[in-house]
Amino acid sequence: MKAQVNEIAISYSGNLKTNQLPKITSSQNAAELLYGQWNKNNIELHETFKVMLLNNANKVKGIYEVSTGGITGTLVDLRILFAVVLKSLTTAVILAHNHPSGTLIPSEPDKRLTQKIKNAGELFDIKVLDHLILIPDGNYFSFADEGIL
């Protein structure tokens, strides 16, 4: 008797041409784009973690919501994050999450997660360009700008 298994299909569908994609040139530019895409109805209610997917020219292929959590944290499964990054043939990422409390200081868990993702990315030649913390009023903290990436 022949064993049967499920077929796995992987796809990525982009509607915009490369010349139409926004280009990231600074942390401010990335923060503004991310903040514009954030749900303002819940940015001060609970933490959400997103990843901005970039091509080799730092043009934004898309933004993916990795997880939504509680008031003081959210769980990020690296396998899910990298499944999306690899499926989309992404070469660089910008990580982002919000602090509903309005504080712009990264926690120790924020720093450890960033380093863990950066280390995993190096195995696949995927650059982690920044990790942004956004707060409800639109201000942000950049790990790269502060030299802790």
For each residue, the residues with C-beta under 8 A, 3 or more apart:
1:
2:
3:
4:
5:
6:
7:
8:
9:
10: 87
11: 87
12: 87 88 89
13:
14: 61 62
15:
16: 20 21
17: 20 21
18: 21 55 57 59
19:
20: 16 17
21: 16 17 18 55 59 60 61
22: 33 59 60
23: 57 58 59 60
24: 29 30 33 52 54 58 59 60 94 129
25: 29 58
26: 29 30
27: 30 31 130 132 140 142 144 145
28: 31 32 140
29: 24 25 26 32 33
30: 24 26 27 33 34 52 94 96 130 132
31: 27 28 34 35 96 132 134 138 140 142
32: 28 29 35 36
33: 22 24 29 30 36 37 52 60 63
34: 30 31 37 38 50 52 63 94 96 132 134
35: 31 32 38 134 138 140
36: 32 33
37: 33 34 50 63
38: 34 35 43 48 98 134
39: 42 43 48
40: 43 136
41: 45
42: 39 45 46 48
43: 38 39 40 48 98 100 134 136
44: 100 102 136
45: 41 42 71 100
46: 42 68 69 70 71 74 100
47: 68 69 70 71 72 73 74 97 98 99 100
48: 38 39 42 43 65 67 68 69 74 97 98
49: 65 66 67 68 69 74 76 95 96 97
50: 34 37 63 64 65 66 95 96 97
51: 63 64 66 81 84 85 93 94 95 96
52: 24 30 33 34 60 62 63 93 94 95 96
53: 60 61 62 63 64 84 85 88 90 93
54: 24 58 59 60 61 90 91 92 93 94 129
55: 18 21 58 59 61 90 91 92
56: 91 92
57: 18 23
58: 23 24 25 54 55 92 129
59: 18 21 22 23 24 54 55
60: 21 22 23 24 33 52 53 54 63
61: 14 21 53 54 55 88 90
62: 14 52 53 88
63: 33 34 37 50 51 52 53 60
64: 50 51 53 84
65: 48 49 50 68
66: 49 50 51 76 77 80 81 84
67: 48 49 74 75 76 77 80
68: 46 47 48 49 65 74
69: 46 47 48 49 73 74 75
70: 46 47 73 74
71: 45 46 47 100
72: 47 101
73: 47 69 70 109
74: 46 47 48 49 67 68 69 70 97
75: 67 69
76: 49 66 67 81 113 117
77: 66 67 80 81
78: 81 82 116 117 120
79: 82 83
80: 66 67 77 83 84
81: 51 66 76 77 78 84 85 117
82: 78 79 85 86 120 121 124 126
83: 79 80 86 87
84: 51 53 64 66 80 81 87 88
85: 51 53 81 82 88 90 93 121 124 126
86: 82 83 89 90 124
87: 10 11 12 83 84
88: 12 53 61 62 84 85
89: 12 86
90: 53 54 55 61 85 86 93 126
91: 54 55 56 125 126 127
92: 54 55 56 58 126 127 128 129
93: 51 52 53 54 85 90 121 126 127 128 129
94: 24 30 34 51 52 54 128 129 130 131 132
95: 49 50 51 52 114 117 128 130 131 132
96: 30 31 34 49 50 51 52 131 132 133 134
97: 47 48 49 50 74 110 131 132 133 134
98: 38 43 47 48 133 134 135 136
99: 47 102 103 104 133 134 135
100: 43 44 45 46 47 71 136
101: 72 135
102: 44 99 135 136 137
103: 99 135
104: 99 133 135 139 140 141
105: 141
106: 110 111 114 131 133 141 143 148
107: 110 111
108: 111 112
109: 73 112 113
110: 97 106 107 113 114 131 133
111: 106 107 108 114 115 148
112: 108 109 115 116
113: 76 109 110 116 117
114: 95 106 110 111 117 118 128 131 143 148 149
115: 111 112 118 119
116: 78 112 113 119 120
117: 76 78 81 95 113 114 120 121 128 131
118: 114 115 121 122 128 149
119: 115 116 122 123
120: 78 82 116 117 123 124
121: 82 85 93 117 118 124 125 126 127 128
122: 118 119 125 126
123: 119 120
124: 82 85 86 120 121
125: 91 121 122
126: 82 85 90 91 92 93 121 122
127: 91 92 93 121
128: 92 93 94 95 114 117 118 121 131 149
129: 24 54 58 92 93 94 144
130: 27 30 94 95 142 143 144 145 149
131: 94 95 96 97 106 110 114 117 128 142 143 144 149
132: 27 30 31 34 94 95 96 97 140 141 142 143
133: 96 97 98 99 104 106 110 140 141
134: 31 34 35 38 43 96 97 98 99 138 139 140
135: 98 99 101 102 103 104 138 139 140
136: 40 43 44 98 100 102
137: 102
138: 31 35 134 135
139: 104 134 135
140: 27 28 31 35 104 132 133 134 135
141: 104 105 106 132 133 146
142: 27 31 130 131 132 145 146
143: 106 114 130 131 132 146 148 149
144: 27 129 130 131 147 149
145: 27 130 142
146: 141 142 143
147: 144
148: 106 111 114 143
149: 114 118 128 130 131 143 144
